[in-house]
Amino acid sequence: MGELSERVAELLHGRTDRRDERAVLRLLAGCPAAELNRLLAEVDPVALFGSVDDRLFGPDLRSELVHLLAVERRAELDLPGRAQVALGLQLLGADPKRDEALAALLLEVRGIELTRLKNLLNTHSAHDLEDLVYARLAAEQVRQRVLDHLATEAAGLSIGEPKILSDIDDTALCVLHDRRYPRGIVYPGVLALYGALDQGPDDAPFDTGDLTFVTARPRDAFGLIESRSRDALRRAGVSRLSLMSGTLRHLHSRAAMARRKLDNVRHYRRLFGEYQLMFIGDSGQGDVRVGEGLYAEHGEVVRLVLIHDVVGTAPTEREAYARQGIWFFDTYVGAALVAHEHGLISAAGLDAVVVEAVREFERLEWDSAAQRAGMRALFERDLLRLPDRPGAAASGQTPPTGTSRHRST
């Protein structure tokens, strides 16, 4: 951490008074642009915007901070600096000046630089780009200006890689209908597949952090359910993520859950119109309908739909869906094979999924020997489908073998 950042962090530590806060403002106002951007990268914006206050009796120092960073020095901010200031503004209460400042951070950026800024904003914990545009911008006119700007700038661009949209329940985590695995586990290989898709077919992506979870889990009034979803995903190993939630009224049927997810995708397309899409879901909660809806509404940009089969779909039905671009799979080795065949992950990415899937399979504590044997058969079948390449066996492309711990039912 630089000397200036350390000084600001010291001033913000603990309970601040107006003298500390005024000192922070003087440091921010007087430093060169390069130092300002370095400071914004090193100092937690939650601490910065949360510690500097407006007062009932006394100076409105938070308002001064917002004006200083988001108005006076806005033109000097680099893209990470803009993203940090935007995060700080998102943490503040609704206010027309706050909304205008947030909008201005986006409206001044164009073309590919705007795409990079959106990607930076989209990995900010709960305060991602969707939160900024659809939740924080309270004024409809301001929100529409931002959406129109995003659409205009995306229209002239085409990023040659997809954004990855994924369900959570029975897709990333075994929690609902799937009885083939112990309840609550992270599916073997799913995290490696997310990583391989993020890296793309040549392991030289335009950007990373392309994973967004689209779930029917509701965004409740206090954000508790969404927060728990994020916490569960982070515990599972997903460090960079964006999440779009459902509502309680969409939980009554699979069709309603599918409609809500498609609504979220429409929102998402307005934010990232320059990207292609792919979707990973499961066969237990209406995600097949989501896949059909994606092709119906956004077919020109949909690269692939993968469906984790947790209900035992018949082979003939799977084949019919595959002809529509909706591919069912039983293991994440199988999913990675389909993604590789469709040019979405590299050979190295495929190997990484296989290695992780086999390793995580062996580490599971199964409910029974029969449960393990059933999934082992599916793993062995998919592993035998792997392309025969030099070095593949050395990378770990071998069936799960030996004994594994299991507990009795």
N, C-alpha and C positions, 0 to 999 in steps of 0.2 A: 504494500500500500504506500502511495506517495505521501510526502510530508504534508501537503495540503489536505489530502483525504484523512490522514491521521488527526490533524487538527480539528477538522469538522466533526469527525467521529467522536473525539473527546468532548467537544462542546455539546453534542447531542446526547451523550451518555447520561442516563438517569433522568431526573426531573430537570427540565430546563426553565430558566427564567427569561425575561425579555432581554436582559443584557447578553446572555448566551446566544439567543436567537438573532439579535441584531448583529452580533459578531459573525455568525454564520452568513447572514445576508451580505455583509461587507466583503467577506472572503469570496463568495460566489460572484459578486458584482465586479470585483477587482482582478480576478485571475484571467490569464489569457485563454483563448478558446480551447487550445489543446489540453490545458490543465483542467478546464471546466469539464470537458468530455471524459477525461480520465477520472476525475472525482465522481462524476455521475455513474461511471462503471464500477467504482469501488465502494461507494457509500450506499447503503440500503435505502432505496427511495421510500420505503415504509417508515423508516426512522426519520428521514429528512422531512417528509410532508406531514408525518404524524406528530413530530415534536415541536414544530414551529406553529404557533397558535394565533388566532384572532381573539381579541379580548373584549369583554363587555365594557370595561373601563381601561383604556389604554390603546396602544397601536395595534392595527390589524396586520400582524407580521406574516401570517400565512397568505393573505391576499397579496402582500408585497412579494412573497416568494413566488407565487403563481405568476404574477405579472413579470417578475424578473426573468424567470426561466422560460415561460411559455409565450412571452411577448417580446420583451426587450432583447433577450439573447437567443431567441428561437433560431434565427438564421445561422447562428454559429454552431448549432448542435449537429453532431454526426448522427448516423442512423441509430446506433445503440443508445446514444444520449437522448434522442427523441423518444425511443421506446421506454427508457427509464423515467423520463418526465411524464410520459403518458400513464405509466403505471402509478406514479405518485398522484396524478390527477384523478385517476379512477378510484382511488381510495377515499377521496373527499366527497362530501355530501353534494347533492344536486344543486346546481347554481348555473344561471345562464352564462356568466363569465367563464366558469369552469368548462361548460360545454363548448363554447366558442374556442377556447384555448385548445381543448382536445381535438376539435375538428381541424383547427389550423395546423396542428402537427402533421396531419395527414394530407390536407389539401395542397400544401406547398410542395409535396414530393410527387414525382412523376415516373412513369415507365418502370424499368426494371428495378430502380431504386425503391419505388413504392412496394413492389413485390417483396423485396428483401425486408423492408420495414414491417410489412404485414406479417411476415414470418417471425420476425423478432417479437412482435406484439402477441403472436398467437401461442407463445410458450410461457406466458406469464401466469403460472399457477391458475387460480380461479378467474383472474382478471385477464382473459384472453381477448382476441379481436372481436369475437362475437359479443362478449360482455361489454366491450367498449362501445360498439356500434348500436347494438340492440337493447342494452340495458342502461348504460350510463348516459347516453345522449338522449335526454328526456324530451327535448324539443323536436317535434317531427320534422320541421323544416331543416334543422341542422342535420339530423340523421339522413334526410333525403339528399342533401347536398353532398354528404360524405359518400353515400351509396352511388350517386350519379358519378362522382369523381372516380371511385373504384372501378365502376363499369367502363367508363371512358378509357381509363389507362390500361385496363385488362384487355380491351378489345383489340389493341394492336400487338398483343403479345401471345405467345404460345409456349408454355414451359413443357418441355418434352418428357415430363414425368408426372405421375399421378399423385394427388393427395390420397392418403390412405384413411378410409372411414371404417371404423370397426365397432361392432357391438361389444358388450362386456360379458353379460351373463351367458354361460355355456359357450362362449366364444373365446374369451381370454381366461375366465375363471369358471370352474365347475361348481355351479351353485343352484341350478334349478332342475331341469328335466334329465340331465345326463346321469345315469347310474353306472356307467362303465368305468368311472374313475372314483376315487375317494372324494367325498364332497369337500369343496373349498380349495382344491389344489389349483395351481397355475398349470395350464396344459403344457406338457413337454414340447418344447420347440416354438411356442407361440411368440415369445419375446425375441428370439433369434429371427423369426420370420418378419416381425415388425422392423427389426434393424436392417435386415437384408432388403426389404422393400424401400426403406428410407434411403439406403445407399444406391439403389437402382441397379440396372443391368450392367453397368460398367464401373461400379464402385467410385464414380466421380459425379456425385449429385450436384445439381444447381444449388441446393440448400438442403439442410436436414431439419428434423422436427416436423415432418409432414403427417404425423399420426394424430387423428382426431377420433375420439370415441363418441358414437351416437347411440344413446341408450333410451329405453322407455322409462328408466328410473326417474321419478319426478324431481323437479327443482322445487323444494318446499319453501315456505315463507322465510325460514331462517337459514336456508342453505345447508341443512344438516345432512340430508340424504346425498346431495351432490358432493359435499365435503367428504363424506365417508367413501363414496365411489372413488374420488381422487386418492384418498389415503390408501384404499385397498390396492389401487393400481400402482401406487408408488412402492408399497410394501412388496408387490409382486416384481418390481424391478423396472417399471416404466417411469423414467425420470422426467422426460419432456413430453407433455401431452396437453391437448385441448379437449374439452368435453362439452357436448350439447345434450341437455337433459330432456325428459318428457314432462308430463303433468299427470296428476292423479286421475283426471277425467279420461285419460287415454289408456288406462290400465284395464278397462273392462273387457277388452277382446283383443285378439291378435290383429284383426283388421285395424282397430283403432290405434294400436301401438305402431303398426306399419305406417299409418297416415302421419302420426306424429314424427316418426323418423324421417319420412319424406319431406315434411314441412321443414325440419331442421336442415336437410340437404339443400332445399331451395334457399334458405338463409345462407348457407355455406357457399353456394354457387355465386351469390351476389357479392360475397367477400373475396372469393378466389376464382374469378371467372377465367383467368388465364391458365388454369390447371385442368388436367384430366382427372378422372376419379376412378377409384376402385373401392369395393366394399367387401368386408368380411363379416359374416353373420352366422347364425345357426338355424337349424330346422325346427326349433321348438317354440319360437315366439313371433312368427310372422315375418321373419327376415327374407324368406323366399319372395313374399309379396313386395318387400322393399326392393329386392333385386329387379323384379319385373317392372316396378315403378321407375327405377333408375333408368332402365333401358328405354321405357316409354317416354320419359320426360327429358332425359339428358343423354340419349343414346350415342350421340356423336362424340361425347367425351368419356364415356364409360369404357375403361380398358378391360375390366374383369370383375365378376362377382364370385366369391368363394363362400360356400355354405358348409359349416361344420355339422355333419349329420349326427344328431344325438337321438333320433327316433327310429332309425333303421329304415330309411327310404329304399324302396325296391329299385334294383338295378335298371329296369326299363324306364322308371320314372326319372332316375338320375340321367340317363342317356338323353331323354327328351329335354330335360332342362339344360344339359350341356350344349345342345344344339342352339339354345337361346343365349348362350354365354354365361349360364349360371352353373358353376361346377361344384358338385358335392365332394367332400373329403371326410375321411375318418381319423386321420392323424395329421399332425403338422408337417411330417415328411411328405405325405401326399399333397398337402396344400402347397408346399414349396416346389414340388415337382410341377404342378400346374402353373404356378407363377413363373417358374423358370422357362417352361415351354412357351409361355405367352410373352417372353422377353421382358419381364419385370424385375427379375433378380439375376445376379451373375452366378457363374459356376461356383465361385468362392462363397457367395451368399447361400447357395443351396447346400454346400458342404457344412457351413456354419450351423444351419438349421438342423441338419442330420446329426451333427456332433452333439448339439445341445439337447435335441429331442431324445437321443439314446441315453445320454448321461442323466437327464432328469427322469426318464422312465425308470432307470435302475435305482434312483434315490427315493422313489415314492414308497410310502407305507400303505400297502394295499389293504382293502377291507377283507379280501379273501384270496386264496390261491386261484380260484376260478375266475375272479375278476381280472387278476393279472394275466392269466393265460388267455383270456378273451382278447384283451388289448394287445398282448404280445403277438398274437396271430395277425392282427391287422397291421402292426408295425412291420413284421417280417414280410408281409405281402407288399407293403409300400417300399421297403428297402430293396427288395428284389427288382423293383422297377427303375432303380436309379441308373443313370447312364454309366457305362463302363469306361471310366477314364483313368489314366495313369495317376496314381497317388490318391485315388478316391478311398481305397481301403485303409490307407495309412491315416486318412483324416477322420476315421471313426465310423465309416459307413458299414457297420456290421450289425446284425440283429441283436436285440437285447438277449443276453444269455445269463446263465447261472441262476442262483437263487436270490430272492429279494425278501426283505422283511415284510411281513404282513400280519395284520392283527385279525383275530377271528371275529366273525359277525355275531 
